[in-house]
Amino acid sequence: TFLVPREHLSNTMTSVMLPDGCSYDDLHASMKEMGYVIYKSQGHLSETTFRLGTVGVISQDDVSGFLLALGQVLNR
């Protein structure tokens, strides 16, 4: 789930809600092992969201690979 409505999303950084029971630190470590880096949110959002950098050329394969890795991490 995105933090803000789709029509207000940034084209450089996207804030995503952390799944229930999943800490940023655990998600970050697991995603990094799979070759993807996520970023910690700041302030009061750091406990409930993480950020995705979306700068540069990102292909459909990049997005699909990230989503596949995220699904695998969350199903562990």
N, C-alpha and C positions, 0 to 999 in steps of 0.2 A: 504494500500500500504506500502510495506517495504521501508526503507530508502536506503538500498543497494540491489544489485541484490542477488537473492536466493543463488547463488553459493558462495557468500561471507558472508552469515549469520553466526553469532556466535552461539555456542551451549549453551551459558550461559546468553546472553542478546540480545534482539532483538529490534531494533528501528523501530517504526511504525509512519507513517505520521498521524497527527491529521486530522480528516475530516474538510472540510471547514465549518466555522462558529461555530466550537466547541473548547472551551478552555480546556487546560489541567485541570484546577481547577474544572470545571464543570464535566468533564469526570471522573476525579479521585474520586470526591465525590459520584457520581452516581454508579460507579463500586464498590466502597468500600461498599456502602449500600447493594449491591448484593453479597458481599462476595469475591470480587476480588480486588487486589491491583495492580495498575500500578505505574510506576515511572516517575518522571519528567526528561526530558533530560537536558543537561547542555549547557551553552554558547548560541551561536546563534541558536542552534537547539531547545531550550526550547520553542520557540513560535510555532514551526511547527511539532514537533514530541513528542512521549512519548515512554517509554521503558517498555518492558516486561521481567521480570526475568524468565529464563527457566532453572534453576538449580534444579537438583534432579529428582525424579521419577514423570513424568507427563504422565497421561494416556490419551487415546483418549476421555474418558468421561470428563476429566479436560478441554481439548481443546474445546470440543463441548459445555460444560457448559459456558466457557468463551465467546465463539463466540455468543452463544444464549443471554447471558447477554449484551454483547456489542451491538448486534442488537436491543435489547429492549431499551437500553439507547439511542441509536442514533435515534430511531423512536419516541421518546417522543415528 
